[in-house]
Amino acid sequence: MTKNEAVEILRLIEGAYPHFMKGTEEQVQSKVKVWMYHLEKMDYERTLKNVHEYIALNEYPPAISEIRPIVYKFDSIKKKIDAVFDDD
């Protein structure tokens, strides 16, 4: 995802959990750096969906691992299998 999309995700989480970015300026900057590093490696649409689902079900803010889209190890195998059946 882009930097702007990552910021949008952080703002969404902060909007749902006002204490998400509380702390000293140094603590907040550190948290933002860590989150941005990880968010920018994620797929925006899938992450956004996960954040909305998380917010609907949880009282406390998420950890990065709780909103990270799962990329299945077997995606490449599934694509090969799908290609075989698409040839029919």
C-alpha positions as CSV (number, residue, x, y, z in Angstrom):
1,M,0.0,0.0,0.0
2,T,1.0,3.6,-0.4
3,K,2.2,5.8,2.4
4,N,-1.1,7.8,2.2
5,E,-3.2,4.6,2.4
6,A,-1.1,3.5,5.4
7,V,-1.8,6.8,7.1
8,E,-5.5,6.3,6.4
9,I,-5.4,2.9,8.1
10,L,-3.7,4.5,11.2
11,R,-6.3,7.3,11.3
12,L,-9.1,4.7,11.1
13,I,-7.7,2.8,14.0
14,E,-7.1,6.0,16.0
15,G,-10.7,7.0,15.3
16,A,-12.1,3.8,16.6
17,Y,-9.6,3.6,19.5
18,P,-8.7,7.1,20.8
19,H,-6.0,5.9,23.1
20,F,-4.2,4.0,20.3
21,M,-1.6,6.7,19.7
22,K,-1.3,8.0,23.3
23,G,2.1,8.3,24.9
24,T,5.1,10.7,24.8
25,E,6.0,12.2,21.4
26,E,8.9,9.8,21.2
27,Q,6.6,6.8,21.9
28,V,4.1,7.9,19.3
29,Q,6.8,8.5,16.7
30,S,8.2,5.1,17.3
31,K,4.8,3.4,17.0
32,V,4.0,5.3,13.8
33,K,7.4,4.2,12.3
34,V,6.8,0.5,13.1
35,W,3.2,0.5,11.9
36,M,4.1,2.4,8.7
37,Y,6.9,-0.1,7.9
38,H,4.6,-3.0,8.2
39,L,1.5,-1.4,6.6
40,E,3.3,-0.3,3.5
41,K,4.1,-4.0,2.8
42,M,0.5,-5.0,3.0
43,D,-2.3,-5.0,0.5
44,Y,-4.5,-1.9,1.1
45,E,-7.9,-3.3,0.3
46,R,-7.5,-6.6,2.2
47,T,-6.0,-4.7,5.2
48,L,-8.8,-2.1,5.2
49,K,-11.4,-4.9,5.2
50,N,-9.5,-6.7,8.1
51,V,-9.4,-3.4,10.1
52,H,-13.1,-2.8,9.7
53,E,-13.9,-6.4,10.8
54,Y,-11.5,-6.1,13.7
55,I,-13.1,-2.9,14.9
56,A,-16.6,-4.4,14.7
57,L,-15.6,-7.3,17.0
58,N,-12.9,-5.9,19.4
59,E,-12.9,-3.5,22.3
60,Y,-9.1,-2.9,22.2
61,P,-6.9,-1.7,19.4
62,P,-5.2,-4.3,17.2
63,A,-1.7,-5.5,16.9
64,I,-0.2,-5.5,13.5
65,S,-0.5,-9.3,13.3
66,E,-4.2,-9.1,14.0
67,I,-5.0,-7.0,10.9
68,R,-2.3,-8.4,8.5
69,P,-3.9,-10.0,5.5
70,I,-3.0,-13.7,5.3
71,V,-1.3,-14.7,2.1
72,Y,-1.6,-18.4,1.8
73,K,1.6,-20.3,1.1
74,F,-0.2,-22.3,-1.5
75,D,-1.4,-19.4,-3.6
76,S,1.0,-20.3,-6.4
77,I,-0.1,-24.0,-6.3
78,K,-3.8,-22.9,-6.4
79,K,-3.1,-20.8,-9.4
80,K,-1.5,-23.8,-11.2
81,I,-4.5,-26.0,-10.3
82,D,-6.9,-23.3,-11.4
83,A,-5.1,-23.0,-14.7
84,V,-5.5,-26.7,-15.4
85,F,-9.2,-26.5,-14.9
86,D,-9.5,-23.3,-16.9
87,D,-8.2,-25.1,-19.9
88,D,-11.3,-27.3,-20.1
